[in-house]
Amino acid sequence: QRRCPVASLAGDNRMVYIEDWDTFYAEAEKLYLDHPAHTRYSLKYRHTDGKVLLKVTNDRVCLQYQTDQQQDLKRIEKLNNIFITRMCGRDPEADAAEGAEGSASKGDKPVSSEEPGSKKRRGKR
């Protein structure tokens, strides 16, 4: 089984949790941007403890964060969306800017695949 040390603590290879969210967020994003093909992201909820565990690793560096605070869920959701967007090959900053422009330029009419005036008939004739 592999171990993922974040930092060597006097030669000790224990799993280390990062206490500060901003540090974890910045380091996790940096790790993914440096090695996108080798980085994995894991999210786990432990019901017995009531904790959410996050892990970002590339098999050389392992970043872990745990929380039991409900207000941290918004931050976790934001990080999750950024990772999913990046893993799909898109830039989340460009998508956010494009989404803001696109919502302002669209009209209030809903888009329909059917032509106006055509009705679908259902059931027996």
Backbone as a ProteinNet text record, in pm:
[ID]
protein_1_A
[PRIMARY]
QRRCPVASLAGDNRMVYIEDWDTFYAEAEKLYLDHPAHTRYSLKYRHTDGKVLLKVTNDRVCLQYQTDQQQDLKRIEKLNNIFITRMCGRDPEADAAEGAEGSASKGDKPVSSEEPGSKKRRGKR
[TERTIARY]
84.1	0	88.4	48.4	126.3	90.6	188.3	165.3	186.6	112.9	119.7	159.8	286.5	326.5	312.5	257.7	253.3	387.8	435.3	566.2	630.8	756.4	827.3	842.5	781.3	789.6	896.9	1017.7	1133.1	1141.5	1115.6	1124.9	999.9	892.8	769.6	678.3	629.1	543.9	397.4	347.6	207.5	122	-8.2	-102.8	-124.4	-114.6	-125.8	-243.6	-327	-440.2	-402.6	-440.7	-418.9	-535	-504.3	-605.6	-680.2	-611.2	-667.3	-725.5	-852.2	-919	-849.8	-812.8	-752.1	-619.4	-542.3	-416.6	-443.8	-540.9	-575.4	-623.8	-711.9	-768.8	-658.6	-570.1	-463.3	-367	-327.6	-233.6	-296.7	-423.7	-492	-503.3	-539.9	-550.9	-413.6	-312.1	-175.5	-127.8	-155.9	-116	-182.3	-311.4	-380.9	-325.4	-301.1	-250.7	-110	-29.1	106	105.8	15.3	11.7	-132.5	-199.6	-341.4	-367.7	-275.3	-299.5	-279.6	-209.7	-177.7	-249.8	-325.5	-388.1	-527.1	-554.4	-686	-746.6	-880.2	-954.6	-1057.8	-1060.2	-1152.3	-1229.3	-1357.8	-1444.6	-1516.7	-1509.7	-1571.8	-1643.6	-1763.9	-1837.8	-1839.5	-1793.4	-1793.9	-1909	-2014.5	-2134.9	-2110	-2022.1	-1997	-1935.9	-1849.1	-1787.2	-1860.9	-1941.8	-2007	-1908.8	-1806.4	-1701.7	-1695.1	-1655.5	-1628.7	-1477.3	-1424.9	-1281.8	-1252.7	-1159.2	-1115.8	-970.9	-939.7	-802.4	-768.9	-656.9	-604.5	-462.6	-434.6	-302.5	-258.3	-126.2	-68	32.4	18.9	103.9	239.4	272	395.1	361.8	260.5	214.3	69.3	34.9	-101.6	-151	-259.3	-319.2	-452.1	-474.4	-597.9	-656.9	-790	-862.6	-985.6	-1018.4	-1140	-1215.2	-1347.8	-1430.4	-1558.5	-1614.9	-1746.7	-1840.4	-1798.8	-1877.1	-1964.1	-2090.9	-2183.4	-2152.5	-2100.7	-2071.9	-1958.3	-1877	-1769.6	-1821.8	-1945.8	-1999.4	-2005.8	-2032.8	-2033.4	-1894	-1793.5	-1655.3	-1618.2	-1657.7	-1628.6	-1699.1	-1822.8	-1897.8	-1829.4	-1779.1	-1708.2	-1581.9	-1503.2	-1382.9	-1418.5	-1523.5	-1568.6	-1606.4	-1679.2	-1718.4	-1597.1	-1499.6	-1378.1	-1301.3	-1286.5	-1215.7	-1289	-1419.1	-1495.9	-1484.9	-1494.6	-1483.1	-1345.6	-1241.3	-1104.7	-1082.1	-1135.7	-1117	-1192.5	-1291.8	-1363.4	-1292.7	-1183.1	-1103.7	-1143.3	-1218.4	-1257.3	-1196.9	-1188.6	-1136.5	-1253.5	-1261.7	-1376.5	-1389.1	-1276.5	-1283.7	-1345.3	-1310	-1365.4	-1513.6	-1552.5	-1693.6	-1777.6	-1723.3	-1796.7	-1818	-1715.4	-1727.4	-1824.8	-1818.1	-1907.6	-2051.5	-2071.9	-2206	-2269.7	-2190.8	-2243.4	-2284.8	-2206.5	-2240.9	-2360	-2365.5	-2472.5	-2606.8	-2611.9	-2739.8	-2793.3	-2707.3	-2752.3	-2804.9	-2754.7	-2793.3	-2915	-2954.1	-3067.6	-3197.4	-3299.1	-3429.8	-3503.3	-3628.2	-3707.2	-3785.9	-3782.7	-3858.2	-3791	-3866.2	-3807.4	-3782.4	-3678.1	-3643.1	-3715.3	-3787.1	-3862	-3817.6	-3815.1	-3774.1	-3888.2	-4011	-4125.4	-4154.7	-4214.2	-4254.6	-4381.2	-4400.3	-4523.9	-4643	-4750.5	-4870.6	-4878.7	-4772.9	-4780.6	-4812.8	-4902.3	-4939.6	-4907.4	-4866	-4844.2	-4973.6	-5005.5	-5127.1	-5084.8	-5151.3	-5119.6	-5245.1	-5220.9	-5332.3	-5393.4	-5508.3	-5574.5	-5651.5	-5664.7	-5746.7	-5884.1
-117.9	0	124	223.9	347.3	445.1	523.1	631.5	763.2	863.2	993	1100.7	1124.5	1229	1367.9	1460.1	1599.2	1663.1	1648.5	1703	1603.6	1591	1497.9	1561.9	1500.2	1550	1469.1	1512.3	1444.6	1299.7	1278.3	1145.2	1061.2	1116.5	1042.5	1053.3	941.4	940.1	920.1	992.2	981.8	1064.9	1031.6	1112.7	1241.9	1353.9	1483	1558.4	1614	1694.2	1841.4	1915.3	2059.4	2122.7	2207.7	2266.4	2383.9	2463.9	2586.1	2559.7	2600.1	2575.5	2648.2	2774.8	2853.1	2791.9	2740.5	2674.2	2546.9	2466.8	2343.2	2372.5	2470.8	2506.5	2549	2637.5	2687.3	2575.7	2493.4	2384.7	2277.2	2247.5	2146.2	2192.5	2317.3	2369.8	2374.2	2414	2417.8	2277.5	2179.9	2042.2	1991.4	2021.5	1977.4	2047.3	2177.1	2250.6	2204.9	2163.2	2115.8	1977.3	1888.2	1750	1705.9	1758.2	1725.1	1578.1	1512.3	1373.4	1274.7	1315.7	1223.3	1254.7	1362.4	1405.3	1345.7	1295.4	1240	1322	1326.2	1401.9	1307.9	1300.9	1211.1	1287.3	1258.2	1318.5	1205.2	1203.5	1094.6	1152.4	1099.9	1139.7	1021.7	1045.1	941.5	969.1	889.2	910.7	889.5	795.1	766.3	885.8	961	1079.2	1208	1203.5	1324	1418.3	1361.5	1442.3	1418.3	1522.9	1514.4	1516.1	1420.4	1409.3	1436	1525.2	1556.5	1513.9	1457.7	1414.5	1444.4	1511.8	1539.6	1485.7	1397.4	1335.8	1309.7	1306.5	1264.1	1152.2	1078.9	968.7	1014	1138.4	1190.5	1287.1	1368.2	1465	1432.6	1431.3	1401.1	1515	1578.2	1686.6	1637.7	1654.9	1610.1	1720.6	1722.7	1820.7	1751.1	1777.2	1721.3	1829.7	1818.1	1916.2	1850.3	1907.6	1865.9	1986.9	2096	2219.8	2228.5	2258.9	2265.9	2383.1	2493.3	2608.5	2580.7	2478.2	2441.9	2370.5	2326.2	2252.8	2338.5	2467.2	2556.7	2565.9	2574.6	2580	2449.3	2336.9	2206.2	2191.5	2239.1	2233.1	2316.2	2432.7	2517.3	2448.1	2388.8	2316	2196.8	2125.5	2010.8	2053.1	2162.4	2211.7	2255.1	2316.7	2358.1	2236.9	2134.2	2014.4	1942.5	1930.9	1863.4	1940.4	2071.6	2153.3	2138.7	2144.1	2129	1988.7	1886.9	1749.8	1722.3	1804.7	1793.5	1870.9	1937.3	2007	2150.7	2210.1	2350.2	2432.3	2563	2654.7	2713.9	2694.6	2745.1	2896.8	2970.1	3115.7	3162.7	3097.8	3134.5	3099.8	2986.2	2946.6	3044.2	3094.5	3189.8	3321.2	3369	3493.4	3475.8	3362.4	3334.6	3321	3258.7	3241.1	3373.8	3467.1	3599	3677.1	3668.4	3737.6	3672.7	3541.2	3468.1	3489.5	3497.7	3516	3657.4	3755.8	3892.8	3912.8	3836.4	3858.9	3778	3675.7	3592.8	3664	3637.8	3695.4	3617.1	3661.6	3594.6	3476.4	3456.8	3348.3	3214.8	3114.1	2981.4	2920.6	2844.6	2782.4	2649.2	2626.7	2504.2	2435.6	2303.3	2229.3	2215.6	2240.4	2229.5	2364.5	2357.1	2480.2	2532.6	2664.5	2717.5	2677	2639.6	2600.9	2451.6	2377.3	2232.1	2166.6	2068.3	1999.5	1851.8	1792.4	1648.3	1581	1478.5	1403	1277.3	1254.1	1136.5	1052.3	923.7	832.6	782.7	712.1	656.4	762.6	740	829.4	773.7
0	0	0	-78.6	-90.7	20.7	59.1	154.4	83.1	122.2	56.8	156.7	174.9	269.2	208	282.5	237.9	263.5	382.4	418.4	513.4	500.7	588	725.3	823.6	960.8	1033.3	1022.7	1083.6	1035.9	907.8	850.2	869	923.9	949	827.4	776.5	657.3	693.8	791.3	828.5	734	730	655.6	734.3	666.8	732.9	673.3	759.2	715.1	720.5	616.4	614.1	689.8	783.5	871.9	806.9	727.1	670.4	531.7	509.2	381.6	266.3	286.4	178.7	133.1	227.3	192.9	113.8	160.3	90.4	-51.1	-64.7	-194.8	-293.2	-248.1	-335.6	-374.3	-277.5	-305.5	-394.3	-373.8	-455.4	-599.9	-620	-756.3	-824	-749.6	-804	-841.7	-756.2	-783.9	-911.4	-928.3	-1049.8	-1173.6	-1165.4	-1281.7	-1320.5	-1222.1	-1250.7	-1315.2	-1272.5	-1321.6	-1346.4	-1448	-1466.8	-1501.3	-1569.6	-1610.1	-1495	-1391	-1282.6	-1151.8	-1147.2	-1022.7	-1007.7	-887.6	-854.6	-741.2	-740.2	-639.7	-579.1	-447.5	-380.2	-273	-263.2	-163.5	-92.7	39.2	114.1	235.7	262.5	382.5	478.5	600.4	703.6	798.5	785.9	864.9	1014	1048.3	1190.3	1261.9	1191.4	1250.2	1215.1	1109.5	1060.3	993.5	927.8	865.7	716	644.8	501.9	485.9	408.9	384.9	238.5	211.6	76	61.1	-55.3	-79.7	-225	-246	-379.2	-381.3	-477.7	-481.6	-625.1	-642.1	-769.5	-744.7	-635.6	-589.6	-536.3	-547.3	-487.1	-375.1	-398.4	-298.8	-268.5	-141.7	-100.2	-11	-53.6	23.7	78.4	209.1	270.7	355.8	358.6	438.4	494.3	618.2	676.6	751.2	749.3	817.9	866	970.3	1016.2	1022.9	960.9	960.4	835.4	853.6	741.2	647.2	699.7	614.6	516.3	542.7	450	325.4	326.3	210.8	85.2	97.7	-19.4	-80.5	4.5	-44.6	-114.6	-54.6	-113	-247.1	-254.7	-380.8	-488.8	-452.7	-548.9	-599.8	-509.2	-549.9	-637.8	-602.2	-680.4	-822.3	-836	-968.1	-1050.2	-985.7	-1057.1	-1107.3	-1022.5	-1065.9	-1178.6	-1168.4	-1274.2	-1405.1	-1398.9	-1519.5	-1583.1	-1502.2	-1554.8	-1610.7	-1545.7	-1592.5	-1721.5	-1751.3	-1879.2	-1989.5	-1955.7	-2055.9	-2079.7	-1986.5	-2002.1	-1889.8	-1913.6	-1813.7	-1736.5	-1603.8	-1528.1	-1529.1	-1536.1	-1539.8	-1671.7	-1782.3	-1912.7	-1918.9	-1859.6	-1857.6	-1776.6	-1665.3	-1582.2	-1656.3	-1726	-1802.1	-1918.9	-1985.2	-2097.9	-2050.4	-1934.7	-1880	-1842.8	-1791	-1753.5	-1877.3	-1984.9	-2108.7	-2176.6	-2174.8	-2241.6	-2175.2	-2042.7	-1974.3	-1995.3	-2016.1	-2037.1	-2178.4	-2275.9	-2414	-2456.7	-2380.7	-2419.1	-2384.7	-2466.2	-2440.1	-2333.9	-2307.1	-2205.2	-2261.7	-2393.7	-2455.1	-2428.9	-2387.6	-2374.3	-2512.2	-2523.6	-2650.1	-2659	-2770.8	-2789.6	-2917.2	-2915.1	-3033.4	-3133.6	-3087.9	-3177.9	-3242.2	-3361.2	-3428.6	-3363	-3363.4	-3306.4	-3392.7	-3329.1	-3403	-3427.1	-3412.7	-3432.6	-3299.7	-3303.9	-3182.4	-3197.6	-3092	-3093.2	-3055.9	-3129.5	-3097.3	-3024.3	-2917.2	-2837.9	-2822.4	-2810.8	-2789	-2918.7	-2906.4	-3024.7	-3098.6	-3228.2	-3307.6	-3323.5
[MASK]
+++++++++++++++++++++++++++++++++++++++++++++++++++++++++++++++++++++++++++++++++++++++++++++++++++++++++++++++++++++++++++++

